[in-house]
Amino acid sequence: MKTEHHSRLTAPEIGNLWTQYLNDTAAICFQKYAVAKIEDEDIRLLYQFAQELSERHVKRIKEFFIQENFPIPHGFTDQDVNINAPRLFDDALFLNYLYVMSLHGIDGYGAAVTTSIRSDLRSYYIKCNMEGMILYHRIMEAMLAKGLMVRPPYINPPELVTFVKQPDFLTGWIGERRPLTSVEINSITFNLIKMNLHSTLKVAYSQVAQSQKVRNHLLRGLDISNKHIEIFNSLLSEDHLNSPISWESRVTNSTTSPFSDKLIMFQIQMSTITAVAFYGLALSVCSRKDLGTHYLRLMGEVLEFGKDGADLMIQNGWMEEPPTADDRKELAKRS
């Protein structure tokens, strides 16, 4: 049954579109640079497909905003990318970047579907999610074919289904720690995959950022990321489980930036925000007390780093303000 009347977009729907517009315009800048530099035909075709999707999304989002008489966000443009800059990443790192970004995209589209009321918005995000899953599938096939995907740890099947009988299942700091559960291994592994990319981006961008303040911020973030990686690796190593690979050696020695400092900071802020979200999700499913303590502490460090990053963006006029609710008190003062 179709709704005959035209419903205004709700605040969550506007927020989803606004966020996706910024993310997709930033992605297009990165994709253009990648297509210009990638030598591997398979990887370049994946980026071309991703760019087609991003450009289609941006066009549709503009239509939604025009229909609602909402100003179109500024986002990012060709002024934020220099496709003639030397190569900063090798082809394998380009592919890994697209892999992690596709994970974030699928998560974002899923959340947008569940917070959209209008049928045209739900249909749009369902389509985005399906396209994102197709892209993810193709990326995974390429990574496996090229030997770039280190599979997460394996565990052996237990003899019987068992139930927890002793509270020491929850111990961590005090007493002998039980082995990690498969759910905990999943969270640690995929947080490591994302954090490995975060640290790699900070290495790369600290080489090319034009502002000394931005470089200092990136180097501080690199120290934080490396500490988090060390903790996650140690948790897996304690149970003799393998860890995802590092990508930092895939960064070239170029010191010429392909991106504006504004775009660099946006990418770092985006990775910081997603790290907080995934740490929170991991916290909700871990049972060992030491894991919960780790995630809470690491989330605090990432939040503080993100706050300083936001301050730096505001100082430079790089943070675009999302649509907000009316300030009723301010309106009352004008009447």
C-alpha positions as CSV (number, residue, x, y, z in Angstrom):
1,M,0.0,0.0,0.0
2,K,1.4,3.4,-1.0
3,T,1.2,6.6,1.0
4,E,-0.5,9.2,-1.2
5,H,0.6,12.3,0.7
6,H,4.1,13.6,0.7
7,S,5.8,13.4,4.1
8,R,8.6,15.7,5.0
9,L,12.0,14.1,5.7
10,T,12.5,13.5,9.4
11,A,15.6,14.7,11.3
12,P,17.3,11.3,11.2
13,E,16.6,11.0,7.5
14,I,18.2,14.4,6.8
15,G,21.1,13.4,9.0
16,N,21.7,10.2,7.1
17,L,21.6,11.9,3.8
18,W,23.9,14.7,5.0
19,T,26.4,12.2,6.4
20,Q,26.4,10.1,3.3
21,Y,26.9,13.2,1.1
22,L,30.1,14.1,2.9
23,N,31.3,10.6,3.0
24,D,30.6,10.0,-0.7
25,T,32.1,13.3,-1.9
26,A,35.2,12.5,0.1
27,A,35.3,9.0,-1.3
28,I,35.1,10.3,-4.8
29,C,38.2,12.3,-4.3
30,F,40.1,9.3,-3.0
31,Q,38.7,7.1,-5.8
32,K,39.8,9.5,-8.5
33,Y,43.3,9.5,-7.1
34,A,43.4,5.7,-6.8
35,V,42.2,5.2,-10.4
36,A,44.9,7.5,-11.6
37,K,47.6,5.6,-9.8
38,I,46.7,1.9,-9.6
39,E,48.5,-0.4,-12.0
40,D,46.7,-3.7,-11.3
41,E,43.7,-3.8,-13.7
42,D,41.5,-5.9,-11.3
43,I,41.9,-3.4,-8.5
44,R,41.4,-0.4,-10.7
45,L,38.2,-1.8,-12.0
46,L,37.0,-2.2,-8.4
47,Y,37.7,1.5,-7.7
48,Q,36.0,2.5,-10.9
49,F,32.9,0.6,-9.8
50,A,33.1,2.1,-6.4
51,Q,33.4,5.6,-7.9
52,E,30.3,5.0,-10.1
53,L,28.3,4.1,-7.0
54,S,29.5,7.1,-5.1
55,E,28.7,9.5,-7.9
56,R,25.3,8.0,-8.3
57,H,24.6,8.4,-4.6
58,V,25.7,12.0,-4.6
59,K,23.3,12.8,-7.5
60,R,20.4,11.1,-5.8
61,I,21.1,12.8,-2.5
62,K,21.1,16.2,-4.2
63,E,17.6,15.4,-5.6
64,F,16.4,14.6,-2.1
65,F,17.7,17.8,-0.7
66,I,16.3,19.9,-3.6
67,Q,12.9,18.3,-3.1
68,E,13.0,19.3,0.6
69,N,14.3,22.8,0.0
70,F,17.4,21.9,2.1
71,P,20.7,23.4,1.1
72,I,23.1,21.0,-0.5
73,P,26.1,20.3,1.7
74,H,29.5,21.6,0.5
75,G,31.3,18.3,1.1
76,F,34.5,17.8,-1.0
77,T,35.4,18.7,-4.5
78,D,38.2,18.4,-7.1
79,Q,40.0,21.2,-5.1
80,D,40.6,18.6,-2.4
81,V,42.5,16.1,-4.6
82,N,45.5,16.2,-6.8
83,I,45.5,13.2,-9.0
84,N,48.9,14.2,-10.4
85,A,50.6,13.8,-7.0
86,P,53.0,10.9,-6.8
87,R,51.8,7.5,-5.6
88,L,51.4,7.4,-1.8
89,F,50.0,3.8,-1.5
90,D,50.9,0.6,-3.4
91,D,48.1,-1.3,-5.1
92,A,47.7,-3.8,-2.3
93,L,47.1,-1.0,0.2
94,F,44.6,0.7,-2.1
95,L,42.7,-2.6,-2.1
96,N,42.8,-3.0,1.7
97,Y,41.6,0.6,2.0
98,L,38.6,-0.2,-0.2
99,Y,37.9,-3.4,1.8
100,V,37.7,-1.5,5.1
101,M,35.7,1.3,3.6
102,S,33.2,-1.2,2.2
103,L,32.7,-2.6,5.7
104,H,31.9,0.8,7.0
105,G,29.5,1.5,4.1
106,I,27.5,-1.6,4.6
107,D,27.2,-0.8,8.4
108,G,26.1,2.7,7.6
109,Y,23.5,1.8,5.0
110,G,22.0,-0.8,7.3
111,A,21.6,1.8,10.1
112,A,20.1,4.3,7.6
113,V,17.5,1.8,6.6
114,T,16.4,1.2,10.2
115,T,16.1,4.9,10.9
116,S,14.3,5.9,7.7
117,I,10.5,6.2,7.7
118,R,9.7,7.3,4.2
119,S,9.4,4.4,1.7
120,D,11.6,6.1,-1.0
121,L,14.4,6.6,1.6
122,R,14.1,3.0,2.7
123,S,14.2,1.8,-0.9
124,Y,17.2,4.0,-1.6
125,Y,19.2,2.7,1.3
126,I,18.3,-0.9,0.7
127,K,19.6,-0.5,-2.9
128,C,22.8,1.2,-1.5
129,N,23.2,-1.7,0.9
130,M,22.9,-4.3,-1.9
131,E,25.4,-2.4,-4.1
132,G,27.7,-2.2,-1.1
133,M,27.5,-5.9,-0.5
134,I,28.2,-6.6,-4.2
135,L,31.3,-4.4,-4.0
136,Y,32.4,-6.1,-0.8
137,H,32.0,-9.5,-2.4
138,R,34.2,-8.5,-5.3
139,I,36.8,-7.0,-3.1
140,M,37.0,-10.1,-1.0
141,E,37.4,-12.3,-4.1
142,A,40.2,-10.1,-5.3
143,M,42.0,-10.1,-1.9
144,L,41.8,-13.9,-1.7
145,A,42.9,-14.3,-5.3
146,K,45.9,-12.1,-4.7
147,G,46.9,-13.6,-1.3
148,L,46.2,-10.4,0.6
149,M,43.6,-11.7,3.0
150,V,44.9,-13.2,6.2
151,R,42.0,-15.3,7.5
152,P,41.0,-14.8,11.1
153,P,42.0,-17.4,13.7
154,Y,40.5,-20.9,13.7
155,I,39.2,-22.7,16.7
156,N,38.5,-26.4,17.1
157,P,35.0,-27.7,17.7
158,P,34.2,-28.6,21.3
159,E,33.1,-32.1,22.2
160,L,29.8,-31.0,23.8
161,V,27.6,-28.0,24.2
162,T,28.2,-26.6,27.6
163,F,26.8,-23.9,29.9
164,V,28.7,-21.5,32.2
165,K,28.6,-22.8,35.7
166,Q,31.3,-20.8,37.5
167,P,31.7,-17.0,37.8
168,D,35.4,-17.3,37.0
169,F,34.2,-17.3,33.3
170,L,34.1,-13.5,33.7
171,T,37.5,-13.1,35.4
172,G,40.4,-11.3,33.7
173,W,42.7,-9.3,35.8
174,I,42.6,-11.5,38.9
175,G,42.9,-15.2,38.6
176,E,43.6,-17.4,35.6
177,R,42.1,-16.1,32.4
178,R,40.0,-18.4,30.4
179,P,40.7,-18.5,26.6
180,L,38.9,-16.0,24.4
181,T,35.5,-17.0,23.1
182,S,34.8,-17.0,19.3
183,V,32.7,-13.8,19.8
184,E,35.6,-12.0,21.5
185,I,38.1,-13.2,18.9
186,N,35.8,-11.8,16.2
187,S,35.7,-8.3,17.9
188,I,39.4,-8.2,18.5
189,T,40.3,-9.4,15.0
190,F,38.1,-6.9,13.1
191,N,39.0,-4.0,15.4
192,L,42.7,-4.9,14.6
193,I,42.0,-4.9,10.9
194,K,40.5,-1.4,11.1
195,M,43.2,-0.1,13.5
196,N,45.9,-1.4,11.2
197,L,44.5,0.7,8.4
198,H,44.1,3.7,10.7
199,S,47.7,3.6,11.7
200,T,48.8,3.2,8.1
201,L,46.8,6.3,7.0
202,K,48.4,8.3,9.8
203,V,51.9,7.2,8.7
204,A,51.1,8.2,5.1
205,Y,49.3,11.5,5.8
206,S,51.9,12.6,8.4
207,Q,54.4,12.5,5.5
208,V,52.4,14.7,3.2
209,A,50.2,17.0,5.4
210,Q,51.0,20.7,4.7
211,S,50.1,22.0,8.2
212,Q,52.5,21.3,11.0
213,K,49.6,21.2,13.5
214,V,48.0,18.5,11.3
215,R,51.2,16.5,11.1
216,N,51.6,16.7,14.9
217,H,48.0,15.5,15.4
218,L,48.6,12.6,13.0
219,L,51.8,11.6,14.8
220,R,50.0,11.6,18.2
221,G,47.2,9.5,16.7
222,L,49.8,7.1,15.3
223,D,51.1,6.6,18.8
224,I,47.6,5.9,20.1
225,S,46.8,3.5,17.2
226,N,50.1,1.5,17.7
227,K,49.4,1.1,21.4
228,H,45.9,-0.2,20.7
229,I,47.3,-2.6,18.1
230,E,49.9,-3.9,20.6
231,I,47.2,-4.6,23.1
232,F,45.0,-6.4,20.6
233,N,47.9,-8.4,19.3
234,S,48.9,-9.5,22.8
235,L,45.4,-10.7,23.5
236,L,45.4,-13.0,20.5
237,S,49.0,-14.1,21.1
238,E,48.2,-15.1,24.6
239,D,45.9,-17.8,23.2
240,H,48.4,-18.6,20.3
241,L,46.1,-17.1,17.7
242,N,47.2,-15.3,14.6
243,S,46.7,-11.5,14.0
244,P,45.9,-9.5,10.9
245,I,48.8,-8.1,8.9
246,S,50.2,-4.6,9.2
247,W,50.1,-2.4,6.1
248,E,52.5,0.4,7.0
249,S,55.3,-0.9,4.8
250,R,53.0,-0.4,1.8
251,V,53.2,3.4,2.1
252,T,55.7,5.0,-0.3
253,N,58.2,7.7,0.6
254,S,56.3,10.4,-1.2
255,T,56.1,13.8,0.6
256,T,53.7,15.4,-1.9
257,S,50.1,15.4,-0.7
258,P,47.4,14.1,-3.0
259,F,44.7,15.5,-0.7
260,S,43.9,18.8,1.0
261,D,44.6,18.9,4.8
262,K,40.8,19.3,5.2
263,L,40.2,16.0,3.5
264,I,43.0,14.3,5.4
265,M,41.5,15.5,8.7
266,F,38.0,14.4,7.6
267,Q,39.3,10.9,6.8
268,I,41.1,10.6,10.2
269,Q,38.1,11.9,12.1
270,M,35.8,9.4,10.3
271,S,38.2,6.5,11.2
272,T,38.3,7.8,14.8
273,I,34.5,7.9,15.1
274,T,34.1,4.5,13.6
275,A,36.7,3.1,16.0
276,V,34.6,4.4,19.0
277,A,31.5,2.8,17.5
278,F,33.2,-0.6,17.0
279,Y,34.9,-0.5,20.4
280,G,31.5,0.1,21.9
281,L,30.0,-2.9,20.0
282,A,32.9,-5.1,21.1
283,L,32.4,-4.0,24.7
284,S,28.7,-5.1,24.6
285,V,29.6,-8.7,23.6
286,C,32.8,-9.4,25.7
287,S,32.5,-11.4,28.9
288,R,36.0,-11.2,30.4
289,K,36.4,-8.3,32.7
290,D,39.9,-7.4,31.4
291,L,38.5,-7.0,27.9
292,G,35.8,-4.7,29.1
293,T,38.4,-2.6,31.0
294,H,40.6,-2.5,27.9
295,Y,37.7,-1.3,25.6
296,L,36.6,1.4,28.1
297,R,40.1,2.8,28.4
298,L,40.8,2.7,24.7
299,M,37.5,4.3,23.9
300,G,38.4,7.2,26.2
301,E,41.7,7.7,24.5
302,V,40.1,7.7,21.0
303,L,37.3,10.1,22.2
304,E,39.9,12.5,23.5
305,F,41.9,12.3,20.2
306,G,38.7,12.8,18.3
307,K,37.8,15.9,20.3
308,D,41.2,17.4,19.6
309,G,40.8,16.6,16.0
310,A,37.4,18.4,15.9
311,D,39.0,21.4,17.6
312,L,41.7,21.5,14.9
313,M,39.2,21.3,12.1
314,I,37.0,24.1,13.6
315,Q,40.1,26.3,14.0
316,N,40.8,26.0,10.3
317,G,37.2,26.3,9.2
318,W,37.1,22.7,7.9
319,M,34.2,21.3,9.9
320,E,30.9,21.5,8.0
321,E,28.0,21.9,10.4
322,P,25.1,19.4,10.0
323,P,21.5,20.6,9.9
324,T,20.3,21.3,13.4
325,A,17.0,21.8,15.2
326,D,15.7,25.3,15.5
327,D,17.1,27.3,18.4
328,R,13.8,28.3,20.0
329,K,15.4,30.5,22.6
330,E,17.2,32.5,20.0
331,L,14.1,32.8,17.8
332,A,12.2,34.1,20.9
333,K,14.8,36.9,21.3
334,R,14.2,38.1,17.8
335,S,10.4,38.4,18.1
